[in-house]
Each structure stands twice: as structure tokens, then as C-alpha cells.
């Protein structure tokens, strides 16, 4: 029940119907008897400027989660960024301070790593392939670098995005080996689809089936897509005996990081 006393958080993006955050947050709020609620906001790009200004004066809104396609553009409109958000040039969560200042962080990578650890994955010294170098892929790659990954291979249809992410990682992690070419998946300990390929029911794969045949059974295969939960990539990986990590698992693992930054949940939930 939303009352006049209820404090709000939001999630903003477009489209928004597929996101899991409202369900996850509102379930947690209800189970913990919090007078809080999350609302989804499907916002057109032309309204972003007005939305940011409204956030500054929206006194019962504690903050908002940011999803595609606004993670980069909103990072340029805030009053302060965390070190990782500044390095990545993107945010996925905003906190509204009591004086109306807006601060941003990017915890996509932290959520991904939290879910991966539950699968038994330890990044230190390992080799990973990240397919998709947009906002979420960049955040995952950065978090893997922070966790001591030994080698990362970046893949994206845009050479510009690959180059930009490689430059960010190179500056931040001198020990990290960065590659952009690969012929097989057999050397990777982790394969991540951080692109939207596989969303919906079109059966698309982010990697060719012939390449997936080179997966080792010891490789963790992860997808950021939340709908369907078992994407075509994860289905094929599971058929080959690999451990898998779903976008839904990543979304749930992020909840504590997002909520803690907005001041509405503890970090560990």
C-alpha cells in the first residue's frame, strides 16, 4: 500500500516493462515492513533534462535506478560520480541528497560479481570473454579488473566501443592483459553476454553455435538478459554441461548495492 508517508525510489529507462527491479525491491520492502515503494518510469529521451531537474526537488524520492538507454547520458547531468562511474562514463543508480544534489554510481559490475561468486567463480588470474562493450559490459569488465582478472577479451560490433573500453581498462589496471581477437572459447574461464542479443523470443545467439561447441564444461557462462531468464545462449551452454548465470540472478545480486547507495536497504540482503 502506497500512502502519503511512503518514500519512493524509481527505475528509469525505455523500454521498462521487462525490468525486474520493481518486483525485487517491492517484495523486499514488503517483507521488511518498510514504508517504501519502487515505481517504474518509461521516459522518452526528450524529457531527460526536465526529469533530472524534477529529481532535485522531488523530496519523497530517495533515488533512482537507471537502465538502458540512459546510463551514459545521465552520468553527464549529475553533480557527482563515484570513481568507477567516472571512469566508465555511466551510472546505473542515482541518490538524491537532502539539498537536492544528485550523486551517481555504477554497481552493475558489483552485482555481476556477487552473482558469479555464488556460482563459485573467483576472478583472480582467470580469463574472460565479454561480448558487448556498452554500459553493462563496460561495468562488468571494470569490476572483473578490480577483482584481479588476468586476461580479458572484448567483443562488440562497434570497434569504437571496444577501443574506448580497452583504453579505460588499460589506464585503470596495468596488470590486466587485454585482447580483442579469439578463435575459440576453450581458453576462457568465463564467457559473458553483456549485449541485448537473446532478449525476447527470437532465438538469437550472441556467439555462433559452432563457436559454442568449443566451450569447456568448467567455463561459467553468464547472460545479462533477464527475459527470457534462460536465453538461447544459456540453454546451449547448459546443454554442454557448463555452469550458467542468469540475468535475473545478476539483477537480484545487485539489489543490495543499489539499495544501499540510495539509502533504502543494507548492502547485504
Secondary structure, 3 states (H helix, E strand, C coil): CCCCCCEEEEEEECCCCCCCHHHHHHHHHHHCCCCEEEEEEECCHHHHHHHHHHHHHCCCEEEEEECCCCHHHHHCCCCEECHHHHHHCCCCEEEECCCCCEEEECCHHHHHHHHHHHCCCCCECCEEEEECCCHHHHHHHHHHHHCCECEEEEECCCHHHHHHHHHHHHHHCCCCEEECCCCCCCCCCEEEECCCCCCCCCCCCCCCHHHHCCCCCCCEEEECCCCCCCCHHHHHHHHCCCEEECHHHHHHHHHHHHHHHHCCCCCCC
